[in-house]
Amino acid sequence: MHRALVVLAAGFALMASACGGSASGGSITIVPGDSSPTVPPGTPTNTLVPGETAAPTSTADSAGTPAPTATERVEPLPCGDILVPVGKQLALPSDCAPSTTMVVPGEYSWQPGQELIPEALDALISLLEAARTDGYEMFVESAYRSYSTQVGTFNYWVSYYGSEAEAARISARPGHSEHQLGTTLDLTVARNGTNLDAFVGTPEAAWVRDNAWRFGYVVSYPEGMEAVTGYVWEPWHIRYVGEDVAREIRESGLTPGEFLARR
């Protein structure tokens, strides 16, 4: 959640999402340029982004990582499988990162330096080009995020809401974010800029809902499924699972998380 936003507040900027995302009390905007270092498009990169650090916060334990709540037990997932059911109860190791990522070309990215694994990037470009052919221009607002980045993201939202439970509705705990896989991204449109909330109810959101599966992508947190996913609806948050699995998920009627957990 898969929400990714970079928030300027209390004197520091952080990417938000489980995702990460918008606060229910108002729109959240992203500070341009507060993202991974820019690398020439199509260049393989080391996924451990230099200089990526977590913001200090009183909500973290002595190791800097928020402790899980009673309802969120931590079970380790294998690193390297893009179909692992990472979510509320299942986490990736803190040192898990894609072996290779590539930078999203500038013509498809709203924020510079966003990265995905090669197969996810190839599929994304096909998706975005098909959308443009149909009259819908979308951009990547946020993509791969490391464990350490998610520490800062989640801690920001805990500070914002004053409640870990409320923060966890829109932002994943470190290790529990699909963005750490390098297969997941958040979309935006030019008229909305970095305001991801404004993607809700748009023609672009409807196009993604109806067509993303054809390119191997799924909407991780569908409308009306918060009781199942644990996260609010995020029509901009899509995850690459491959065309065959995406089709199977669509036909199953299950959320992506439910389907992947049953594999």
Contacts in CASP RR format, 6 or more apart in sequence:
PFRMAT RR
TARGET T0000
AUTHOR 0000-0000-0000
METHOD contacts of the structure
MODEL  1
MHRALVVLAAGFALMASACGGSASGGSITIVPGDSSPTVPPGTPTNTLVP
GETAAPTSTADSAGTPAPTATERVEPLPCGDILVPVGKQLALPSDCAPST
TMVVPGEYSWQPGQELIPEALDALISLLEAARTDGYEMFVESAYRSYSTQ
VGTFNYWVSYYGSEAEAARISARPGHSEHQLGTTLDLTVARNGTNLDAFV
GTPEAAWVRDNAWRFGYVVSYPEGMEAVTGYVWEPWHIRYVGEDVAREIR
ESGLTPGEFLARR
1 17 0 8 1.000
1 18 0 8 1.000
1 19 0 8 1.000
1 20 0 8 1.000
1 170 0 8 1.000
1 171 0 8 1.000
1 172 0 8 1.000
1 177 0 8 1.000
1 178 0 8 1.000
1 220 0 8 1.000
1 221 0 8 1.000
1 229 0 8 1.000
1 231 0 8 1.000
1 234 0 8 1.000
1 237 0 8 1.000
2 17 0 8 1.000
2 18 0 8 1.000
2 19 0 8 1.000
2 20 0 8 1.000
2 172 0 8 1.000
2 177 0 8 1.000
2 178 0 8 1.000
2 179 0 8 1.000
2 184 0 8 1.000
2 186 0 8 1.000
2 220 0 8 1.000
2 221 0 8 1.000
2 231 0 8 1.000
2 234 0 8 1.000
2 237 0 8 1.000
2 239 0 8 1.000
3 16 0 8 1.000
3 17 0 8 1.000
3 18 0 8 1.000
3 19 0 8 1.000
3 20 0 8 1.000
3 21 0 8 1.000
3 22 0 8 1.000
3 170 0 8 1.000
3 171 0 8 1.000
3 186 0 8 1.000
3 196 0 8 1.000
3 234 0 8 1.000
3 236 0 8 1.000
3 237 0 8 1.000
4 15 0 8 1.000
4 16 0 8 1.000
4 17 0 8 1.000
4 19 0 8 1.000
4 20 0 8 1.000
4 21 0 8 1.000
4 141 0 8 1.000
4 142 0 8 1.000
4 143 0 8 1.000
4 145 0 8 1.000
4 179 0 8 1.000
4 185 0 8 1.000
4 186 0 8 1.000
4 196 0 8 1.000
5 15 0 8 1.000
5 16 0 8 1.000
5 17 0 8 1.000
5 20 0 8 1.000
5 21 0 8 1.000
5 22 0 8 1.000
5 28 0 8 1.000
5 29 0 8 1.000
5 30 0 8 1.000
5 141 0 8 1.000
5 142 0 8 1.000
5 194 0 8 1.000
5 196 0 8 1.000
6 13 0 8 1.000
6 14 0 8 1.000
6 15 0 8 1.000
6 16 0 8 1.000
6 30 0 8 1.000
6 31 0 8 1.000
6 33 0 8 1.000
6 34 0 8 1.000
6 35 0 8 1.000
6 111 0 8 1.000
6 142 0 8 1.000
6 194 0 8 1.000
7 13 0 8 1.000
7 14 0 8 1.000
7 15 0 8 1.000
7 16 0 8 1.000
7 28 0 8 1.000
7 29 0 8 1.000
7 30 0 8 1.000
7 31 0 8 1.000
7 156 0 8 1.000
7 160 0 8 1.000
8 29 0 8 1.000
8 31 0 8 1.000
9 156 0 8 1.000
9 160 0 8 1.000
10 159 0 8 1.000
12 55 0 8 1.000
12 156 0 8 1.000
13 31 0 8 1.000
13 34 0 8 1.000
14 34 0 8 1.000
14 55 0 8 1.000
14 152 0 8 1.000
14 153 0 8 1.000
14 156 0 8 1.000
15 30 0 8 1.000
15 34 0 8 1.000
15 35 0 8 1.000
15 142 0 8 1.000
15 145 0 8 1.000
15 149 0 8 1.000
15 153 0 8 1.000
16 22 0 8 1.000
16 28 0 8 1.000
16 153 0 8 1.000
16 156 0 8 1.000
16 157 0 8 1.000
16 170 0 8 1.000
16 171 0 8 1.000
17 142 0 8 1.000
17 145 0 8 1.000
17 153 0 8 1.000
17 170 0 8 1.000
17 171 0 8 1.000
17 172 0 8 1.000
17 177 0 8 1.000
17 179 0 8 1.000
17 186 0 8 1.000
17 237 0 8 1.000
18 170 0 8 1.000
18 171 0 8 1.000
18 172 0 8 1.000
18 176 0 8 1.000
18 177 0 8 1.000
18 178 0 8 1.000
18 179 0 8 1.000
18 221 0 8 1.000
18 231 0 8 1.000
18 234 0 8 1.000
18 237 0 8 1.000
19 170 0 8 1.000
19 171 0 8 1.000
19 172 0 8 1.000
19 177 0 8 1.000
19 178 0 8 1.000
19 179 0 8 1.000
19 186 0 8 1.000
19 221 0 8 1.000
19 231 0 8 1.000
19 234 0 8 1.000
19 237 0 8 1.000
20 153 0 8 1.000
20 157 0 8 1.000
20 170 0 8 1.000
20 171 0 8 1.000
20 172 0 8 1.000
21 28 0 8 1.000
21 157 0 8 1.000
21 170 0 8 1.000
21 171 0 8 1.000
21 196 0 8 1.000
21 197 0 8 1.000
21 234 0 8 1.000
22 28 0 8 1.000
22 170 0 8 1.000
22 195 0 8 1.000
22 196 0 8 1.000
22 197 0 8 1.000
23 157 0 8 1.000
23 160 0 8 1.000
23 161 0 8 1.000
23 170 0 8 1.000
24 170 0 8 1.000
26 197 0 8 1.000
27 195 0 8 1.000
27 197 0 8 1.000
27 198 0 8 1.000
28 195 0 8 1.000
28 196 0 8 1.000
28 197 0 8 1.000
29 194 0 8 1.000
29 195 0 8 1.000
30 111 0 8 1.000
30 141 0 8 1.000
30 193 0 8 1.000
30 194 0 8 1.000
31 194 0 8 1.000
32 111 0 8 1.000
32 194 0 8 1.000
33 111 0 8 1.000
33 112 0 8 1.000
35 111 0 8 1.000
35 112 0 8 1.000
35 113 0 8 1.000
35 114 0 8 1.000
35 142 0 8 1.000
36 49 0 8 1.000
36 52 0 8 1.000
36 112 0 8 1.000
36 113 0 8 1.000
36 114 0 8 1.000
36 115 0 8 1.000
36 144 0 8 1.000
37 49 0 8 1.000
37 50 0 8 1.000
37 113 0 8 1.000
38 103 0 8 1.000
38 112 0 8 1.000
38 113 0 8 1.000
39 45 0 8 1.000
39 103 0 8 1.000
39 113 0 8 1.000
40 103 0 8 1.000
41 103 0 8 1.000
41 104 0 8 1.000
41 105 0 8 1.000
41 106 0 8 1.000
42 102 0 8 1.000
42 103 0 8 1.000
42 105 0 8 1.000
42 121 0 8 1.000
43 102 0 8 1.000
43 103 0 8 1.000
44 100 0 8 1.000
44 101 0 8 1.000
44 102 0 8 1.000
44 118 0 8 1.000
45 100 0 8 1.000
45 101 0 8 1.000
45 102 0 8 1.000
45 103 0 8 1.000
45 115 0 8 1.000
47 97 0 8 1.000
47 98 0 8 1.000
47 99 0 8 1.000
47 100 0 8 1.000
47 101 0 8 1.000
47 115 0 8 1.000
47 144 0 8 1.000
47 146 0 8 1.000
47 182 0 8 1.000
48 97 0 8 1.000
48 146 0 8 1.000
49 146 0 8 1.000
49 149 0 8 1.000
52 146 0 8 1.000
52 148 0 8 1.000
52 149 0 8 1.000
53 148 0 8 1.000
54 60 0 8 1.000
54 64 0 8 1.000
54 148 0 8 1.000
54 149 0 8 1.000
54 151 0 8 1.000
54 152 0 8 1.000
54 155 0 8 1.000
55 152 0 8 1.000
55 155 0 8 1.000
55 156 0 8 1.000
57 152 0 8 1.000
57 155 0 8 1.000
57 156 0 8 1.000
57 158 0 8 1.000
57 159 0 8 1.000
58 159 0 8 1.000
59 66 0 8 1.000
59 155 0 8 1.000
59 158 0 8 1.000
59 159 0 8 1.000
59 164 0 8 1.000
60 66 0 8 1.000
60 151 0 8 1.000
60 155 0 8 1.000
61 67 0 8 1.000
64 151 0 8 1.000
65 94 0 8 1.000
65 151 0 8 1.000
65 174 0 8 1.000
66 151 0 8 1.000
66 154 0 8 1.000
66 155 0 8 1.000
66 158 0 8 1.000
66 164 0 8 1.000
66 173 0 8 1.000
66 174 0 8 1.000
68 74 0 8 1.000
68 173 0 8 1.000
69 164 0 8 1.000
69 165 0 8 1.000
69 168 0 8 1.000
71 88 0 8 1.000
72 88 0 8 1.000
72 89 0 8 1.000
72 168 0 8 1.000
72 173 0 8 1.000
72 176 0 8 1.000
73 89 0 8 1.000
74 89 0 8 1.000
74 91 0 8 1.000
75 89 0 8 1.000
75 90 0 8 1.000
75 91 0 8 1.000
76 91 0 8 1.000
76 92 0 8 1.000
76 93 0 8 1.000
77 84 0 8 1.000
77 85 0 8 1.000
77 86 0 8 1.000
77 90 0 8 1.000
77 91 0 8 1.000
77 92 0 8 1.000
77 93 0 8 1.000
77 96 0 8 1.000
78 84 0 8 1.000
79 92 0 8 1.000
79 93 0 8 1.000
79 95 0 8 1.000
79 96 0 8 1.000
79 97 0 8 1.000
80 96 0 8 1.000
80 98 0 8 1.000
80 99 0 8 1.000
82 117 0 8 1.000
82 120 0 8 1.000
82 181 0 8 1.000
82 183 0 8 1.000
82 240 0 8 1.000
82 241 0 8 1.000
83 241 0 8 1.000
83 245 0 8 1.000
83 260 0 8 1.000
83 263 0 8 1.000
84 90 0 8 1.000
84 92 0 8 1.000
84 181 0 8 1.000
84 260 0 8 1.000
85 257 0 8 1.000
85 260 0 8 1.000
85 261 0 8 1.000
85 263 0 8 1.000
86 92 0 8 1.000
86 175 0 8 1.000
86 176 0 8 1.000
86 177 0 8 1.000
86 178 0 8 1.000
86 180 0 8 1.000
86 181 0 8 1.000
87 172 0 8 1.000
87 176 0 8 1.000
87 178 0 8 1.000
87 257 0 8 1.000
88 168 0 8 1.000
88 176 0 8 1.000
88 230 0 8 1.000
90 176 0 8 1.000
90 261 0 8 1.000
91 173 0 8 1.000
91 175 0 8 1.000
91 176 0 8 1.000
92 147 0 8 1.000
92 175 0 8 1.000
92 176 0 8 1.000
92 180 0 8 1.000
92 181 0 8 1.000
93 175 0 8 1.000
94 147 0 8 1.000
94 174 0 8 1.000
94 175 0 8 1.000
95 147 0 8 1.000
96 147 0 8 1.000
96 175 0 8 1.000
96 180 0 8 1.000
97 146 0 8 1.000
97 147 0 8 1.000
97 180 0 8 1.000
98 117 0 8 1.000
98 144 0 8 1.000
98 181 0 8 1.000
98 182 0 8 1.000
100 117 0 8 1.000
100 118 0 8 1.000
101 115 0 8 1.000
101 116 0 8 1.000
101 117 0 8 1.000
101 118 0 8 1.000
101 144 0 8 1.000
101 182 0 8 1.000
102 115 0 8 1.000
102 116 0 8 1.000
102 117 0 8 1.000
102 118 0 8 1.000
102 121 0 8 1.000
103 113 0 8 1.000
103 114 0 8 1.000
103 115 0 8 1.000
104 113 0 8 1.000
104 114 0 8 1.000
104 115 0 8 1.000
104 116 0 8 1.000
104 121 0 8 1.000
104 124 0 8 1.000
104 140 0 8 1.000
104 143 0 8 1.000
105 125 0 8 1.000
106 112 0 8 1.000
108 124 0 8 1.000
108 125 0 8 1.000
108 128 0 8 1.000
108 139 0 8 1.000
108 140 0 8 1.000
109 139 0 8 1.000
109 140 0 8 1.000
110 139 0 8 1.000
110 140 0 8 1.000
110 141 0 8 1.000
110 188 0 8 1.000
110 190 0 8 1.000
110 193 0 8 1.000
110 194 0 8 1.000
111 140 0 8 1.000
111 141 0 8 1.000
111 142 0 8 1.000
111 194 0 8 1.000
114 140 0 8 1.000
114 141 0 8 1.000
114 142 0 8 1.000
114 143 0 8 1.000
114 144 0 8 1.000
114 185 0 8 1.000
115 143 0 8 1.000
115 144 0 8 1.000
115 182 0 8 1.000
116 124 0 8 1.000
116 143 0 8 1.000
116 144 0 8 1.000
116 182 0 8 1.000
116 183 0 8 1.000
116 185 0 8 1.000
116 240 0 8 1.000
117 181 0 8 1.000
117 182 0 8 1.000
117 183 0 8 1.000
117 240 0 8 1.000
119 240 0 8 1.000
119 242 0 8 1.000
120 182 0 8 1.000
120 183 0 8 1.000
120 185 0 8 1.000
120 240 0 8 1.000
123 215 0 8 1.000
123 216 0 8 1.000
123 217 0 8 1.000
123 240 0 8 1.000
123 242 0 8 1.000
123 243 0 8 1.000
124 140 0 8 1.000
124 185 0 8 1.000
124 215 0 8 1.000
124 217 0 8 1.000
124 240 0 8 1.000
126 215 0 8 1.000
127 211 0 8 1.000
127 212 0 8 1.000
127 214 0 8 1.000
127 215 0 8 1.000
127 217 0 8 1.000
128 138 0 8 1.000
128 139 0 8 1.000
130 211 0 8 1.000
130 214 0 8 1.000
130 215 0 8 1.000
131 137 0 8 1.000
131 138 0 8 1.000
131 204 0 8 1.000
131 207 0 8 1.000
131 208 0 8 1.000
131 211 0 8 1.000
134 207 0 8 1.000
136 189 0 8 1.000
136 203 0 8 1.000
136 204 0 8 1.000
136 207 0 8 1.000
137 189 0 8 1.000
137 190 0 8 1.000
138 187 0 8 1.000
138 188 0 8 1.000
138 189 0 8 1.000
138 204 0 8 1.000
138 208 0 8 1.000
139 187 0 8 1.000
139 188 0 8 1.000
139 189 0 8 1.000
139 190 0 8 1.000
140 185 0 8 1.000
140 186 0 8 1.000
140 187 0 8 1.000
140 188 0 8 1.000
141 185 0 8 1.000
141 186 0 8 1.000
141 187 0 8 1.000
141 188 0 8 1.000
141 193 0 8 1.000
141 194 0 8 1.000
141 196 0 8 1.000
141 236 0 8 1.000
142 179 0 8 1.000
142 185 0 8 1.000
142 186 0 8 1.000
143 179 0 8 1.000
143 182 0 8 1.000
143 184 0 8 1.000
143 185 0 8 1.000
143 186 0 8 1.000
144 179 0 8 1.000
144 180 0 8 1.000
144 181 0 8 1.000
144 182 0 8 1.000
144 184 0 8 1.000
145 153 0 8 1.000
145 177 0 8 1.000
145 179 0 8 1.000
145 180 0 8 1.000
146 180 0 8 1.000
147 174 0 8 1.000
147 175 0 8 1.000
147 180 0 8 1.000
148 174 0 8 1.000
150 172 0 8 1.000
150 173 0 8 1.000
150 174 0 8 1.000
150 175 0 8 1.000
150 177 0 8 1.000
150 179 0 8 1.000
150 180 0 8 1.000
151 174 0 8 1.000
153 171 0 8 1.000
153 177 0 8 1.000
154 167 0 8 1.000
154 168 0 8 1.000
154 171 0 8 1.000
154 172 0 8 1.000
154 173 0 8 1.000
154 174 0 8 1.000
157 167 0 8 1.000
157 170 0 8 1.000
157 171 0 8 1.000
158 164 0 8 1.000
158 167 0 8 1.000
160 167 0 8 1.000
161 167 0 8 1.000
168 230 0 8 1.000
169 226 0 8 1.000
169 230 0 8 1.000
169 231 0 8 1.000
169 232 0 8 1.000
170 231 0 8 1.000
170 232 0 8 1.000
172 178 0 8 1.000
172 179 0 8 1.000
172 231 0 8 1.000
177 184 0 8 1.000
178 184 0 8 1.000
178 220 0 8 1.000
178 237 0 8 1.000
178 239 0 8 1.000
179 185 0 8 1.000
181 239 0 8 1.000
183 239 0 8 1.000
183 240 0 8 1.000
183 241 0 8 1.000
184 220 0 8 1.000
184 237 0 8 1.000
184 238 0 8 1.000
184 239 0 8 1.000
184 240 0 8 1.000
185 237 0 8 1.000
185 238 0 8 1.000
186 196 0 8 1.000
186 234 0 8 1.000
186 236 0 8 1.000
186 237 0 8 1.000
186 238 0 8 1.000
187 199 0 8 1.000
187 204 0 8 1.000
187 208 0 8 1.000
187 236 0 8 1.000
187 238 0 8 1.000
188 194 0 8 1.000
188 195 0 8 1.000
188 196 0 8 1.000
188 199 0 8 1.000
188 236 0 8 1.000
189 198 0 8 1.000
189 199 0 8 1.000
189 202 0 8 1.000
189 204 0 8 1.000
191 198 0 8 1.000
192 198 0 8 1.000
192 199 0 8 1.000
192 202 0 8 1.000
196 234 0 8 1.000
196 236 0 8 1.000
199 205 0 8 1.000
199 235 0 8 1.000
199 236 0 8 1.000
200 233 0 8 1.000
200 235 0 8 1.000
201 235 0 8 1.000
205 235 0 8 1.000
205 236 0 8 1.000
208 217 0 8 1.000
208 219 0 8 1.000
208 235 0 8 1.000
208 236 0 8 1.000
208 238 0 8 1.000
209 219 0 8 1.000
209 222 0 8 1.000
209 235 0 8 1.000
212 218 0 8 1.000
212 219 0 8 1.000
212 238 0 8 1.000
212 246 0 8 1.000
213 243 0 8 1.000
213 246 0 8 1.000
213 247 0 8 1.000
213 249 0 8 1.000
213 250 0 8 1.000
214 243 0 8 1.000
214 246 0 8 1.000
215 243 0 8 1.000
215 246 0 8 1.000
216 240 0 8 1.000
216 241 0 8 1.000
216 242 0 8 1.000
216 243 0 8 1.000
216 245 0 8 1.000
216 246 0 8 1.000
216 247 0 8 1.000
217 238 0 8 1.000
217 239 0 8 1.000
217 240 0 8 1.000
217 241 0 8 1.000
217 242 0 8 1.000
217 246 0 8 1.000
218 238 0 8 1.000
218 239 0 8 1.000
218 241 0 8 1.000
218 246 0 8 1.000
218 249 0 8 1.000
218 250 0 8 1.000
218 256 0 8 1.000
219 234 0 8 1.000
219 235 0 8 1.000
219 237 0 8 1.000
219 238 0 8 1.000
219 256 0 8 1.000
220 229 0 8 1.000
220 231 0 8 1.000
220 234 0 8 1.000
220 237 0 8 1.000
220 238 0 8 1.000
220 239 0 8 1.000
220 255 0 8 1.000
220 256 0 8 1.000
220 257 0 8 1.000
221 229 0 8 1.000
221 230 0 8 1.000
221 231 0 8 1.000
221 232 0 8 1.000
221 233 0 8 1.000
221 234 0 8 1.000
221 237 0 8 1.000
221 255 0 8 1.000
222 229 0 8 1.000
222 233 0 8 1.000
222 255 0 8 1.000
223 233 0 8 1.000
223 235 0 8 1.000
224 233 0 8 1.000
225 233 0 8 1.000
225 255 0 8 1.000
226 232 0 8 1.000
226 233 0 8 1.000
228 255 0 8 1.000
228 258 0 8 1.000
229 255 0 8 1.000
229 257 0 8 1.000
239 256 0 8 1.000
241 249 0 8 1.000
241 256 0 8 1.000
241 260 0 8 1.000
245 259 0 8 1.000
248 259 0 8 1.000
249 256 0 8 1.000
249 259 0 8 1.000
252 259 0 8 1.000
254 262 0 8 1.000
END
